[in-house]
Amino acid sequence: MILRFLAIAGTMAITIGSVNKATAQISPLPLVSTASILSHRVDEKEYTKRANPFILVNKISDGLQHNSKEANQEQQTRFLVQQGGIAAVSTLAIITISWSIRRWQKHLSKNENKSIPSTSTDTQPITTLLNQKQQQHLQEVKKRLFQTAQVMLWGGGTLIILGLFPYTKPLQIGILAIAKIPIKLTIVAVGTYVAIRFTYALIDHFTSTIVSGGALLTPETSARLQLRISTFSGVTKSITTIIWVGTGSLLALTSLGINIVPLLASAGLLGVALSLPSQNLIKDAINGFLIIFEDQYALGDMITVGTVGGLVEKLNLRMTQVRDSEGRLITIPNSEVKIVANLSSRWSRADLTIPVSYQANVDEALKLIEDVGLDMTQDPQWQDQILEKPNVLGIDNFSDRGIMIRILIKTQPLKQWAVAREYRRRLKITLDAAGIYIPVPQQANWVNEV
């Protein structure tokens, strides 16, 4: 009764106000046609029907009674038992689907472990490494997708069950209102992470296909191209990570209702403002791109830059990291790499100078030096590491140590030191057996009598 009285009073107040306003604006009526009069009468009937307070009161009253009836029905024991049954069936369905997803995940993991090929001696190391990385990235993507499916299943099912009962429905509405933004941000973050790892898998698959397919590889350049492909793979992954993180950030801002168009315009102005103080970074990136594109050096090369040198362990657009013979990790900005010496590009060379005593037979010494090199080229342990027959240049100098004979041995990249050490060992044994000794520094002093 109270609600009906308030509805009647409110409707009457609105009607009276409308009538007073219409009365205050009375003006002489112009001449109109019959059709206009009939149309005016129809509109007046419709207005009277809508403005009738009793009709409006009946509509409001019917709505309140309907809502009250639904509320009373939801609080009845029969309705609660029915909703409880629906909730039980939904819970059972959630548990069943979750168990199926978990079982499917375990089945895929077992198949992946069986499909991973075993490493053999014929398998190229870089191909094996790329395949292993590809499998790791794919497993990580599948793991995150399964975890996301489980979270969505249990979270969505819980919200649906909360909406079945009148006492927990406000809790459902509150959770949706509070967790709306975190859910959006979480979806964007997980999607970005999955996209990055899947892109990594695609890059590894592409590079391993190039290496193992042999389309671009020849016996002379296979090792070099493998190093270049490994370097390009790492740089490409860095670039794609930056792109996906930027895309994810823009999607996160869009999900928060922020207009990103002004942000993109301001980002352009900010980039121009930061271009001056970040000139060194720009130089590093440009020079790093040229180093990789021109194949000045790659991962695994032995280089010398200025007064430092070592094995290249990391190379990206900003800097190069080398490990020297003492184990020190040296970081060099790419903009500082102006003159670089690559000691392992495509092939290497052992440059040896052998001292022989002045009293020795030079021709015999030259023959023994050449024979030791030829014996190494025929040794199965060393023939793959020596690319060409050793080149004995002959007598290079006369010094205080004796006659200096020079020999050059062309080897595989980074094998020049091992080949040189083995050659010296064999040559020392051969010269000792022939009675030719390697002299020590000597000096002759002449004394004149006065």
C-alpha positions as CSV (number, residue, x, y, z in Angstrom):
1,M,0.0,0.0,0.0
2,I,2.8,2.4,0.8
3,L,4.5,1.7,-2.5
4,R,1.3,2.2,-4.4
5,F,0.6,5.5,-2.6
6,L,4.1,6.8,-3.4
7,A,3.7,5.8,-7.0
8,I,0.3,7.6,-7.3
9,A,1.6,10.7,-5.6
10,G,4.7,10.9,-7.9
11,T,2.7,10.4,-11.0
12,M,0.2,13.0,-10.1
13,A,2.9,15.5,-9.4
14,I,4.5,14.9,-12.8
15,T,1.1,15.2,-14.5
16,I,0.1,18.4,-12.8
17,G,3.5,20.0,-13.6
18,S,3.1,19.1,-17.3
19,V,-0.5,20.5,-17.4
20,N,0.6,23.8,-15.8
21,K,3.5,24.1,-18.2
22,A,1.2,23.5,-21.2
23,T,-1.4,26.0,-19.9
24,A,1.2,28.8,-19.5
25,Q,2.1,28.5,-23.1
26,I,-1.3,28.9,-24.7
27,S,-1.3,30.9,-27.9
28,P,-3.8,31.5,-30.8
29,L,-4.2,28.4,-32.9
30,P,-3.4,28.6,-36.6
31,L,-5.7,27.2,-39.3
32,V,-4.9,23.5,-39.8
33,S,-6.1,20.8,-42.1
34,T,-8.5,17.9,-41.1
35,A,-5.6,15.4,-41.3
36,S,-3.6,17.5,-38.8
37,I,-6.6,17.7,-36.5
38,L,-7.0,13.9,-36.6
39,S,-3.3,13.3,-36.1
40,H,-3.4,15.8,-33.2
41,R,-6.3,13.9,-31.6
42,V,-4.5,10.5,-31.9
43,D,-1.4,12.0,-30.2
44,E,-3.5,13.6,-27.6
45,K,-5.1,10.2,-26.8
46,E,-1.7,8.6,-26.6
47,Y,-0.4,11.3,-24.3
48,T,-3.5,11.0,-22.2
49,K,-3.0,7.3,-22.0
50,R,0.6,7.7,-21.0
51,A,0.0,10.6,-18.6
52,N,-2.9,8.8,-16.8
53,P,-1.6,8.3,-13.3
54,F,-3.6,5.2,-12.7
55,I,-2.1,3.4,-15.7
56,L,1.5,4.3,-14.6
57,V,0.7,3.3,-11.0
58,N,-0.6,-0.1,-12.3
59,K,2.6,-0.7,-14.3
60,I,4.9,0.2,-11.4
61,S,2.8,-1.9,-9.1
62,D,2.8,-4.9,-11.4
63,G,6.6,-4.6,-11.7
64,L,7.1,-4.5,-7.9
65,Q,4.7,-7.4,-7.4
66,H,6.6,-9.4,-10.1
67,N,9.9,-8.8,-8.4
68,S,8.6,-9.5,-5.0
69,K,7.1,-12.7,-6.3
70,E,10.4,-13.8,-7.8
71,A,12.2,-12.9,-4.5
72,N,9.8,-14.9,-2.5
73,Q,10.0,-17.8,-4.9
74,E,13.9,-17.8,-4.8
75,Q,13.8,-18.0,-1.0
76,Q,11.6,-21.1,-1.0
77,T,13.1,-24.4,0.0
78,R,12.0,-26.1,-3.2
79,F,13.8,-23.5,-5.3
80,L,16.9,-23.6,-3.2
81,V,17.0,-27.4,-3.5
82,Q,16.6,-27.2,-7.3
83,Q,19.4,-24.6,-7.6
84,G,21.5,-26.8,-5.3
85,G,21.1,-29.7,-7.7
86,I,22.2,-27.5,-10.6
87,A,25.2,-26.3,-8.6
88,A,26.1,-30.0,-7.8
89,V,25.9,-31.0,-11.5
90,S,27.9,-27.9,-12.5
91,T,30.6,-28.8,-9.9
92,L,30.8,-32.3,-11.1
93,A,31.1,-31.1,-14.7
94,I,33.9,-28.7,-13.8
95,I,35.8,-31.5,-12.0
96,T,35.3,-33.8,-15.0
97,I,36.5,-31.3,-17.5
98,S,39.4,-30.3,-15.3
99,W,40.5,-33.9,-15.0
100,S,40.2,-34.4,-18.7
101,I,42.4,-31.4,-19.4
102,R,45.0,-32.6,-16.9
103,R,45.0,-36.1,-18.5
104,W,45.3,-34.6,-22.0
105,Q,48.3,-32.5,-20.8
106,K,50.1,-35.5,-19.4
107,H,49.4,-37.5,-22.6
108,L,50.9,-34.7,-24.7
109,S,53.9,-34.5,-22.5
110,K,54.6,-38.2,-22.8
111,N,54.3,-38.0,-26.6
112,E,56.7,-35.1,-26.7
113,N,59.3,-36.9,-24.6
114,K,59.1,-39.9,-26.9
115,S,59.3,-37.8,-30.1
116,I,62.5,-35.9,-29.1
117,P,65.3,-37.5,-31.2
118,S,68.4,-38.9,-29.5
119,T,71.6,-37.1,-30.1
120,S,74.0,-38.9,-32.5
121,T,77.5,-38.3,-33.6
122,D,76.2,-37.3,-37.1
123,T,73.9,-34.7,-35.7
124,Q,75.2,-31.2,-36.0
125,P,75.5,-29.5,-32.5
126,I,73.8,-26.3,-33.5
127,T,70.8,-28.2,-35.0
128,T,70.5,-30.3,-31.8
129,L,70.6,-27.2,-29.7
130,L,68.0,-25.4,-31.8
131,N,65.6,-28.4,-31.7
132,Q,66.0,-28.6,-27.9
133,K,65.2,-24.9,-27.5
134,Q,62.2,-25.3,-29.9
135,Q,60.8,-28.2,-27.8
136,Q,61.3,-26.2,-24.6
137,H,59.4,-23.2,-26.0
138,L,56.5,-25.3,-27.3
139,Q,56.2,-27.1,-24.0
140,E,56.2,-23.8,-22.1
141,V,53.4,-22.5,-24.4
142,K,51.3,-25.6,-23.9
143,K,51.9,-25.5,-20.2
144,R,50.7,-21.9,-19.9
145,L,47.7,-22.5,-22.1
146,F,46.6,-25.5,-20.0
147,Q,47.1,-23.4,-16.9
148,T,45.0,-20.6,-18.3
149,A,42.2,-23.1,-19.3
150,Q,42.2,-24.5,-15.7
151,V,41.9,-21.0,-14.2
152,M,39.1,-19.9,-16.6
153,L,37.3,-23.2,-16.0
154,W,37.3,-23.0,-12.2
155,G,36.9,-19.2,-12.0
156,G,34.0,-19.1,-14.4
157,G,32.3,-22.1,-12.9
158,T,32.6,-20.6,-9.4
159,L,31.0,-17.4,-10.5
160,I,28.2,-19.3,-12.2
161,I,27.5,-21.3,-9.1
162,L,27.5,-18.1,-7.0
163,G,24.9,-16.6,-9.3
164,L,22.5,-19.5,-8.7
165,F,21.6,-18.5,-5.1
166,P,20.0,-15.3,-4.0
167,Y,22.3,-15.0,-1.0
168,T,25.5,-15.3,-3.0
169,K,24.4,-13.4,-6.1
170,P,25.6,-10.0,-4.6
171,L,29.0,-11.7,-4.0
172,Q,29.1,-12.7,-7.7
173,I,28.4,-9.1,-8.8
174,G,31.0,-7.7,-6.3
175,I,33.7,-10.1,-7.5
176,L,33.0,-9.3,-11.2
177,A,33.1,-5.5,-10.4
178,I,36.4,-5.7,-8.4
179,A,38.2,-8.3,-10.6
180,K,37.2,-6.9,-13.9
181,I,40.4,-4.9,-14.5
182,P,42.8,-7.4,-13.0
183,I,41.3,-10.2,-15.2
184,K,41.8,-8.1,-18.3
185,L,45.4,-7.3,-17.4
186,T,46.1,-10.9,-16.6
187,I,44.7,-12.1,-19.9
188,V,46.9,-9.5,-21.8
189,A,50.0,-10.5,-19.8
190,V,49.5,-14.3,-20.3
191,G,48.7,-13.7,-24.0
192,T,51.9,-11.6,-24.5
193,Y,54.1,-14.2,-22.7
194,V,52.6,-17.1,-24.8
195,A,53.0,-15.1,-28.0
196,I,56.7,-14.4,-27.2
197,R,57.5,-18.1,-26.4
198,F,55.6,-19.3,-29.5
199,T,57.6,-16.8,-31.6
200,Y,60.8,-18.2,-30.1
201,A,59.8,-21.7,-31.2
202,L,59.0,-20.5,-34.7
203,I,62.4,-18.8,-35.0
204,D,64.2,-21.9,-33.7
205,H,62.3,-24.1,-36.1
206,F,63.1,-21.9,-39.0
207,T,66.8,-21.7,-38.2
208,S,67.1,-25.4,-37.6
209,T,65.4,-26.2,-40.9
210,I,67.9,-24.0,-42.7
211,V,70.9,-25.6,-41.0
212,S,69.7,-29.2,-41.3
213,G,68.2,-28.8,-44.8
214,G,71.5,-27.9,-46.4
215,A,69.9,-25.5,-48.8
216,L,72.4,-22.8,-47.9
217,L,75.2,-24.9,-46.6
218,T,78.4,-26.2,-48.3
219,P,81.2,-28.2,-46.7
220,E,83.4,-25.1,-46.7
221,T,81.0,-22.7,-45.1
222,S,78.7,-24.9,-43.0
223,A,80.3,-24.1,-39.7
224,R,80.4,-20.4,-40.5
225,L,76.8,-20.2,-41.5
226,Q,75.8,-22.1,-38.4
227,L,77.5,-19.4,-36.3
228,R,75.7,-16.7,-38.2
229,I,72.4,-18.4,-38.0
230,S,72.8,-18.7,-34.2
231,T,73.6,-15.0,-34.0
232,F,70.7,-14.0,-36.1
233,S,68.4,-16.2,-34.0
234,G,69.4,-14.4,-30.8
235,V,69.0,-10.9,-32.2
236,T,65.7,-11.8,-33.9
237,K,64.4,-13.0,-30.5
238,S,65.4,-9.8,-28.8
239,I,63.6,-7.7,-31.5
240,T,60.4,-9.8,-31.4
241,T,60.4,-9.6,-27.6
242,I,60.5,-5.8,-27.7
243,I,57.6,-5.8,-30.3
244,W,55.4,-8.1,-28.3
245,V,56.0,-6.3,-25.0
246,G,55.1,-3.0,-26.7
247,T,52.0,-4.5,-28.2
248,G,51.0,-6.0,-24.9
249,S,51.4,-2.6,-23.2
250,L,49.2,-0.9,-25.7
251,L,46.5,-3.6,-25.3
252,A,46.7,-3.3,-21.5
253,L,46.1,0.5,-21.8
254,T,43.2,-0.1,-24.2
255,S,41.6,-2.6,-21.8
256,L,41.8,0.0,-19.1
257,G,39.8,2.4,-21.3
258,I,42.7,4.7,-22.0
259,N,42.8,6.4,-25.4
260,I,46.2,5.4,-26.8
261,V,46.1,7.8,-29.8
262,P,47.4,10.8,-27.8
263,L,49.9,8.5,-26.2
264,L,51.3,7.4,-29.5
265,A,51.6,11.0,-30.6
266,S,53.4,12.0,-27.4
267,A,55.6,9.0,-27.8
268,G,56.8,10.3,-31.1
269,L,57.6,13.7,-29.6
270,L,59.3,11.9,-26.7
271,G,61.4,9.9,-29.1
272,V,62.6,13.0,-30.8
273,A,63.4,14.6,-27.4
274,L,65.4,11.5,-26.3
275,S,67.3,11.1,-29.6
276,L,70.0,13.6,-28.6
277,P,70.9,12.2,-25.2
278,S,70.7,8.6,-26.5
279,Q,73.1,9.1,-29.5
280,N,75.5,6.5,-28.2
281,L,72.7,3.8,-28.0
282,I,71.7,4.6,-31.5
283,K,75.3,4.3,-32.7
284,D,75.6,1.0,-30.8
285,A,72.4,-0.3,-32.5
286,I,73.5,0.8,-36.0
287,N,77.0,-0.6,-35.7
288,G,75.7,-3.8,-34.1
289,F,73.4,-4.3,-37.1
290,L,76.3,-3.8,-39.5
291,I,78.5,-6.2,-37.6
292,I,75.9,-8.9,-37.9
293,F,74.8,-8.1,-41.5
294,E,78.4,-7.9,-42.8
295,D,79.5,-11.0,-40.8
296,Q,82.4,-9.2,-39.2
297,Y,82.2,-11.8,-36.4
298,A,79.6,-14.0,-34.8
299,L,79.0,-16.1,-31.7
300,G,81.9,-18.5,-31.1
301,D,84.5,-16.4,-33.0
302,M,87.9,-15.5,-31.6
303,I,88.4,-11.7,-32.1
304,T,90.7,-9.0,-31.0
305,V,89.4,-5.4,-30.6
306,G,92.1,-2.9,-29.8
307,T,94.0,-4.2,-26.8
308,V,91.5,-6.8,-25.7
309,G,90.5,-10.1,-27.3
310,G,88.8,-13.4,-26.6
311,L,86.0,-15.7,-27.6
312,V,82.6,-14.1,-28.4
313,E,80.0,-15.3,-25.9
314,K,77.3,-12.8,-26.5
315,L,76.4,-10.5,-29.4
316,N,73.4,-8.2,-29.8
317,L,72.6,-4.8,-31.2
318,R,74.0,-2.9,-28.2
319,M,77.2,-4.7,-27.2
320,T,79.6,-7.6,-27.6
321,Q,80.9,-9.7,-24.8
322,V,84.2,-11.7,-25.1
323,R,85.9,-14.1,-22.7
324,D,89.7,-13.8,-22.7
325,S,92.3,-16.5,-21.9
326,E,92.2,-15.7,-18.2
327,G,88.5,-16.2,-18.0
328,R,87.6,-12.5,-17.8
329,L,84.3,-11.4,-19.4
330,I,84.9,-8.2,-21.3
331,T,82.0,-6.0,-22.5
332,I,82.6,-3.8,-25.6
333,P,79.9,-1.3,-26.8
334,N,79.4,-1.9,-30.5
335,S,80.1,1.8,-31.3
336,E,83.6,1.2,-30.0
337,V,84.3,-1.6,-32.4
338,K,86.1,0.2,-35.2
339,I,89.0,-2.2,-36.1
340,V,88.5,-5.8,-35.3
341,A,90.7,-8.9,-36.0
342,N,88.7,-12.1,-36.5
343,L,91.0,-15.1,-35.8
344,S,88.4,-17.8,-36.7
345,S,86.4,-16.6,-39.7
346,R,85.9,-19.5,-42.1
347,W,89.4,-20.9,-41.5
348,S,92.5,-20.3,-39.3
349,R,96.2,-20.6,-39.8
350,A,99.1,-21.8,-37.6
351,D,102.1,-19.6,-38.2
352,L,105.3,-21.4,-36.9
353,T,108.9,-20.3,-36.8
354,I,111.3,-23.2,-36.1
355,P,114.9,-22.3,-35.0
356,V,117.6,-24.7,-36.3
357,S,121.3,-24.7,-35.3
358,Y,123.8,-23.1,-37.6
359,Q,125.8,-26.4,-37.6
360,A,122.8,-28.5,-38.9
361,N,122.2,-29.6,-42.4
362,V,119.6,-27.1,-43.6
363,D,118.3,-29.2,-46.5
364,E,117.8,-32.2,-44.1
365,A,116.0,-29.9,-41.6
366,L,113.7,-28.5,-44.2
367,K,112.8,-32.1,-45.4
368,L,112.1,-33.3,-41.8
369,I,109.9,-30.2,-41.1
370,E,107.9,-30.9,-44.3
371,D,107.6,-34.6,-43.5
372,V,106.2,-34.0,-40.0
373,G,103.5,-31.8,-41.5
374,L,102.6,-34.4,-44.1
375,D,102.4,-37.1,-41.5
376,M,99.8,-35.1,-39.5
377,T,97.6,-34.6,-42.6
378,Q,97.4,-38.4,-42.9
379,D,96.7,-39.0,-39.3
380,P,92.9,-39.7,-38.8
381,Q,92.9,-37.7,-35.6
382,W,94.2,-34.6,-37.3
383,Q,93.4,-34.8,-41.0
384,D,89.9,-33.3,-40.5
385,Q,91.4,-30.3,-38.7
386,I,94.1,-29.5,-41.3
387,L,92.5,-28.1,-44.5
388,E,95.7,-28.0,-46.7
389,K,99.1,-29.5,-46.9
390,P,101.5,-27.5,-44.7
391,N,103.4,-24.9,-46.6
392,V,107.2,-24.7,-45.7
393,L,108.3,-21.2,-46.7
394,G,112.0,-21.9,-46.1
395,I,114.6,-19.9,-44.3
396,D,112.9,-16.8,-42.9
397,N,115.8,-15.2,-40.9
398,F,119.2,-15.5,-39.3
399,S,119.1,-14.7,-35.6
400,D,121.0,-15.2,-32.4
401,R,119.0,-18.4,-31.9
402,G,120.0,-19.9,-35.3
403,I,118.4,-20.4,-38.7
404,M,114.7,-19.5,-38.5
405,I,112.5,-21.7,-40.8
406,R,108.9,-20.6,-41.3
407,I,105.9,-23.0,-41.9
408,L,102.2,-22.2,-42.4
409,I,99.4,-24.7,-41.6
410,K,95.8,-23.9,-42.7
411,T,93.3,-25.4,-40.2
412,Q,89.7,-25.3,-39.2
413,P,88.5,-22.3,-37.2
414,L,89.9,-22.2,-33.7
415,K,92.0,-25.3,-34.3
416,Q,95.3,-23.5,-35.1
417,W,96.6,-23.6,-31.5
418,A,95.9,-27.4,-31.0
419,V,97.5,-28.2,-34.4
420,A,100.5,-26.0,-33.6
421,R,101.1,-27.7,-30.2
422,E,100.9,-31.2,-31.7
423,Y,103.2,-30.2,-34.6
424,R,105.8,-28.8,-32.2
425,R,105.7,-32.0,-30.2
426,R,106.2,-34.3,-33.2
427,L,108.9,-32.1,-34.7
428,K,111.0,-32.0,-31.5
429,I,110.9,-35.9,-31.4
430,T,111.9,-36.1,-35.1
431,L,114.7,-33.5,-34.9
432,D,116.2,-35.2,-31.8
433,A,116.2,-38.5,-33.6
434,A,118.0,-37.0,-36.5
435,G,120.6,-35.3,-34.3
436,I,119.4,-31.8,-35.2
437,Y,119.1,-29.6,-32.1
438,I,117.1,-26.6,-31.5
439,P,119.6,-24.0,-30.3
440,V,119.4,-21.5,-27.5
441,P,120.2,-17.8,-27.9
442,Q,124.0,-17.5,-28.2
443,Q,126.4,-14.6,-28.5
444,A,130.0,-14.6,-29.7
445,N,132.5,-12.2,-28.0
446,W,135.8,-11.1,-29.7
447,V,138.7,-9.9,-27.7
448,N,141.5,-7.9,-29.4
449,E,145.0,-7.5,-27.9
450,V,146.3,-4.0,-27.7
